[in-house]
């Protein structure tokens, strides 16, 4: 579950292959808001919809193989700060 604590901005959460977060964010901008800034790309493992301020969203997915993955918000410009690592043990 991802809770959007913002009072004014929409956010999403995408789990992607390691090292692809910035490219996926750029592709997300091209996908546009109507597609939740989620691009069709094989590097996207899981994604929430675009979540309104103060709301929450869930995504269920099968854990990928052991390793380190990236997560990122693909709303325009958010990937610069809203990103991190997701580890599968």
Residue frames relative to the residue before (quaternion, step in Angstrom):
aa qw qx qy qz dx dy dz
X 1.0000 0.0000 0.0000 0.0000 0.00 0.00 0.00
X 0.1494 -0.7652 0.6234 0.0594 3.53 -1.02 0.93
X 0.1443 -0.7862 0.5974 0.0644 3.57 -0.76 1.06
X 0.2758 -0.7560 0.5748 0.1483 3.55 -0.76 1.07
X 0.1907 -0.8244 0.5284 0.0689 3.56 -0.26 1.29
X 0.4586 0.6876 -0.4495 0.3388 3.60 1.24 -0.07
X 0.3529 -0.7206 0.5539 0.2222 3.54 -1.21 0.55
X 0.8132 0.2619 -0.1280 0.5038 3.59 1.23 -0.20
X 0.7565 0.3929 -0.2032 0.4817 3.62 1.15 -0.44
X 0.4106 -0.6700 0.5595 0.2636 3.55 -1.16 0.67
X 0.0557 -0.7873 0.6139 0.0147 3.57 -1.12 0.74
X 0.1195 -0.7467 0.6420 0.1262 3.51 -1.37 0.23
X 0.2668 -0.7311 0.6008 0.1823 3.56 -1.34 0.02
X 0.0106 -0.7911 0.6108 -0.0307 3.54 -0.74 1.10
X 0.2287 -0.7154 0.6449 0.1418 3.53 -1.07 0.86
X 0.0180 0.8235 -0.5607 0.0843 3.55 -0.68 1.14
X 0.6657 -0.4811 0.3828 0.4229 3.54 -1.29 0.29
X 0.6266 -0.5638 0.3950 0.3654 3.55 -1.13 0.75
X 0.8275 0.2387 -0.1922 0.4705 3.54 -0.99 0.92
X 0.6659 0.5226 -0.3074 0.4347 3.62 1.23 0.01
X 0.3766 0.7808 -0.4503 0.2139 3.61 1.24 -0.11
X 0.6996 0.4621 -0.2879 0.4628 3.61 0.80 -0.94
X 0.6486 0.5025 -0.3244 0.4707 3.61 0.96 -0.78
X 0.6455 0.5107 -0.3214 0.4682 3.59 0.95 -0.85
X 0.6305 0.5304 -0.3354 0.4568 3.61 1.01 -0.78
X 0.6567 0.4922 -0.3098 0.4801 3.60 0.96 -0.82
X 0.6472 0.5015 -0.3104 0.4830 3.58 0.99 -0.82
X 0.6158 0.5616 -0.3349 0.4396 3.58 1.10 -0.70
X 0.6131 0.5354 -0.3443 0.4679 3.56 1.04 -0.75
X 0.6596 0.5023 -0.3013 0.4710 3.58 0.98 -0.86
X 0.6130 0.5497 -0.3486 0.4478 3.60 1.09 -0.68
X 0.3561 -0.7811 0.4428 0.2589 3.57 1.11 -0.70
X 0.6838 -0.5157 0.3508 0.3785 3.50 -1.33 0.40
X 0.6184 0.5592 -0.3633 0.4158 3.61 0.99 -0.68
X 0.7118 0.3679 -0.2382 0.5489 3.59 1.23 -0.44
X 0.5544 -0.6521 0.3684 0.3631 3.58 1.26 0.40
X 0.5042 -0.6539 0.3970 0.4009 3.58 1.31 0.34
X 0.4911 0.6202 -0.4448 0.4198 3.57 1.16 0.66
X 0.2391 -0.7991 0.5344 0.1366 3.59 -0.44 1.17
X 0.4521 -0.6014 0.5613 0.3447 3.54 -1.29 0.34
X 0.2794 0.7383 -0.5498 0.2730 3.54 -0.30 1.30
X 0.4966 -0.6903 0.4394 0.2894 3.59 -0.83 0.95
X 0.5937 0.5741 -0.3649 0.4299 3.62 1.22 -0.26
X 0.5813 0.5535 -0.3772 0.4620 3.61 1.26 -0.24
X 0.2249 -0.7946 0.5564 0.0923 3.56 -0.62 1.19
X 0.7798 -0.1037 0.1110 0.6074 3.56 1.01 -0.88
X 0.0003 -0.8077 0.5892 -0.0212 3.57 -1.15 0.58
X 0.3580 -0.6687 0.5996 0.2552 3.53 -1.20 0.63
X 0.5484 -0.5249 0.5002 0.4167 3.52 -1.32 0.06
X 0.6257 -0.4803 0.4250 0.4440 3.57 -1.27 -0.02
X 0.1919 -0.8267 0.5262 0.0526 3.57 -0.57 1.18
X 0.4390 -0.7143 0.4915 0.2353 3.54 -0.80 1.07
X 0.6587 -0.5083 0.3722 0.4114 3.60 -1.20 0.47
X 0.8354 0.2108 -0.1722 0.4775 3.55 -1.01 0.89
X 0.6435 0.5067 -0.3187 0.4771 3.59 1.28 0.02
X 0.3142 -0.7309 0.5726 0.1980 3.57 -1.34 0.12
X 0.1002 -0.7736 0.6226 0.0624 3.53 -1.26 0.48
X 0.2487 -0.7664 0.5765 0.1357 3.55 -1.20 0.55
X 0.0344 -0.7438 0.6652 0.0565 3.48 -1.31 0.49
X 0.1438 -0.7651 0.6240 0.0681 3.55 -1.00 0.89
X 0.1115 0.7954 -0.5854 0.1109 3.56 -0.88 0.94
X 0.5226 -0.5928 0.5074 0.3436 3.53 -1.29 0.42
X 0.4833 -0.6794 0.4667 0.2949 3.56 -0.79 1.02
X 0.4187 -0.6892 0.5241 0.2739 3.58 -0.93 0.84
X 0.7157 -0.4370 0.3106 0.4476 3.57 -1.28 0.11
X 0.7039 -0.4553 0.3289 0.4348 3.58 -1.25 0.41
X 0.5006 0.6460 -0.4819 0.3160 3.51 -1.04 0.81
X 0.5454 -0.5918 0.4882 0.3376 3.51 -1.38 -0.15
X 0.0767 -0.7809 0.6199 -0.0090 3.53 -0.99 0.97
X 0.4253 -0.6759 0.5315 0.2824 3.56 -1.27 0.25
X 0.0813 -0.7348 0.6592 0.1373 3.52 -1.30 0.34
X 0.0204 -0.8124 0.5785 -0.0706 3.53 -1.08 0.78
X 0.3367 -0.6552 0.6278 0.2516 3.53 -1.31 0.47
X 0.2203 -0.8202 0.5181 0.1011 3.57 -0.74 1.04
X 0.3289 0.6925 -0.5555 0.3219 3.60 1.16 0.41
X 0.6375 -0.5854 0.3225 0.3833 3.62 -0.88 0.86
X 0.8490 0.1473 -0.1572 0.4826 3.54 -0.81 1.14
X 0.5623 0.6433 -0.3840 0.3502 3.60 1.18 -0.32
X 0.5899 0.6265 -0.3688 0.3515 3.60 1.08 -0.64
X 0.5417 0.6299 -0.4111 0.3751 3.61 1.15 -0.35
X 0.7979 0.2229 -0.1127 0.5486 3.60 1.06 -0.72
X 0.7242 0.4288 -0.2376 0.4849 3.57 1.05 -0.71
X 0.4804 0.6207 -0.4654 0.4090 3.52 0.30 1.34
X 0.0875 0.7982 -0.5927 0.0627 3.54 -1.24 0.35
X 0.5531 -0.5893 0.4825 0.3377 3.51 -1.40 -0.21
X 0.1525 -0.7437 0.6483 0.0582 3.53 -1.18 0.79
X 0.1157 -0.8242 0.5538 0.0246 3.58 -0.59 1.16
X 0.1735 -0.7456 0.6379 0.0836 3.52 -1.00 0.97
X 0.1618 -0.8108 0.5590 0.0629 3.56 -0.69 1.12
